Amino acid sequence: MKNKQEWFDNKVSKVPRSVINELQLSADIIEKIDSILKKKKMTQREVARKLGKSEAVISRWITGLPNLTLRSIAELSYALGEDIIMVKP
């Protein structure tokens, strides 16, 4: 029987690259949101109030579960007063 690391590596090698890219992008966006929140010393409650959303919704957005949409990213950018992502021409 293979050891756990070999088993894991085998499973990961079968994950499509597009899925890995999606997960990495999601993690990067979540990290950026967390960084902005800390820099501005804002709480999830403050973001929720500013957007008229429940804290539970903001918590799900900030953890990336379910996946963030362009709309939720735009709303968070507005509430934080800072771009979360930028598309370069």
Kinemage of the C-alpha trace (Angstrom):
@kinemage 1
@onewidth
@group {chain A} dominant
@subgroup {mainchain}
@vectorlist {calphas} color= white
{ca met a 1} P 0.000 0.000 0.000
{ca lys a 2} L 1.211 3.485 -0.846
{ca asn a 3} L 1.984 5.901 1.910
{ca lys a 4} L -0.358 8.813 2.515
{ca gln a 5} L 1.777 11.353 0.663
{ca glu a 6} L 1.968 9.196 -2.473
{ca trp a 7} L -1.772 8.631 -2.323
{ca phe a 8} L -2.412 12.362 -1.920
{ca asp a 9} L 0.009 13.323 -4.710
{ca asn a 10} L -1.665 10.813 -7.012
{ca lys a 11} L -5.107 12.303 -6.308
{ca val a 12} L -3.908 15.898 -6.737
{ca ser a 13} L -2.219 15.058 -10.041
{ca lys a 14} L -5.644 14.090 -11.405
{ca val a 15} L -7.304 17.411 -10.528
{ca pro a 16} L -7.760 19.530 -13.659
{ca arg a 17} L -5.478 22.555 -13.834
{ca ser a 18} L -8.513 24.828 -14.227
{ca val a 19} L -9.816 23.705 -10.827
{ca ile a 20} L -6.447 24.328 -9.205
{ca asn a 21} L -6.359 27.810 -10.788
{ca glu a 22} L -9.868 28.550 -9.530
{ca leu a 23} L -8.972 27.532 -5.992
{ca gln a 24} L -5.797 29.623 -6.073
{ca leu a 25} L -7.655 32.694 -7.354
{ca ser a 26} L -10.285 32.274 -4.658
{ca ala a 27} L -7.617 31.950 -1.959
{ca asp a 28} L -5.804 35.044 -3.269
{ca ile a 29} L -9.002 37.116 -3.244
{ca ile a 30} L -9.887 35.976 0.274
{ca glu a 31} L -6.368 36.842 1.428
{ca lys a 32} L -6.683 40.323 -0.121
{ca ile a 33} L -10.050 40.934 1.571
{ca asp a 34} L -8.621 39.833 4.919
{ca ser a 35} L -5.611 42.113 4.436
{ca ile a 36} L -7.807 45.139 3.668
{ca leu a 37} L -10.049 44.425 6.664
{ca lys a 38} L -7.027 44.280 8.968
{ca lys a 39} L -5.391 47.369 7.451
{ca lys a 40} L -8.587 49.398 7.845
{ca lys a 41} L -9.405 47.781 11.201
{ca met a 42} L -12.890 46.961 9.914
{ca thr a 43} L -15.095 44.188 11.173
{ca gln a 44} L -17.430 41.976 9.228
{ca arg a 45} L -20.252 43.657 11.131
{ca glu a 46} L -19.232 47.065 9.765
{ca val a 47} L -19.092 45.719 6.216
{ca ala a 48} L -22.503 44.102 6.659
{ca arg a 49} L -24.038 47.345 7.929
{ca lys a 50} L -22.553 49.379 5.102
{ca leu a 51} L -23.983 46.979 2.515
{ca gly a 52} L -27.280 46.299 4.288
{ca lys a 53} L -26.488 42.591 4.429
{ca ser a 54} L -26.439 40.098 7.265
{ca glu a 55} L -23.180 39.277 8.981
{ca ala a 56} L -23.683 35.656 7.884
{ca val a 57} L -23.652 36.692 4.216
{ca ile a 58} L -20.482 38.731 4.695
{ca ser a 59} L -18.858 35.865 6.583
{ca arg a 60} L -19.614 33.475 3.704
{ca trp a 61} L -18.245 35.974 1.189
{ca ile a 62} L -15.078 36.571 3.189
{ca thr a 63} L -14.398 32.862 3.529
{ca gly a 64} L -15.163 32.305 -0.153
{ca leu a 65} L -17.961 29.833 0.518
{ca pro a 66} L -19.769 29.687 -1.793
{ca asn a 67} L -17.558 31.082 -4.528
{ca leu a 68} L -17.505 34.842 -4.750
{ca thr a 69} L -19.317 36.380 -7.670
{ca leu a 70} L -18.246 39.497 -9.533
{ca arg a 71} L -21.157 41.277 -7.855
{ca ser a 72} L -20.092 40.251 -4.345
{ca ile a 73} L -16.485 41.268 -5.082
{ca ala a 74} L -17.718 44.645 -6.363
{ca glu a 75} L -19.896 45.145 -3.279
{ca leu a 76} L -17.034 44.253 -0.950
{ca ser a 77} L -14.717 46.620 -2.847
{ca tyr a 78} L -17.253 49.413 -2.346
{ca ala a 79} L -17.683 48.669 1.365
{ca leu a 80} L -13.937 48.474 1.921
{ca gly a 81} L -13.247 51.559 -0.161
{ca glu a 82} L -10.523 49.725 -2.025
{ca asp a 83} L -10.211 47.529 -5.105
{ca ile a 84} L -9.959 43.842 -4.313
{ca ile a 85} L -9.018 42.856 -7.848
{ca met a 86} L -7.998 44.877 -10.863
{ca val a 87} L -7.974 43.789 -14.470
{ca lys a 88} L -5.058 45.197 -16.406
{ca pro a 89} L -5.623 46.246 -20.010
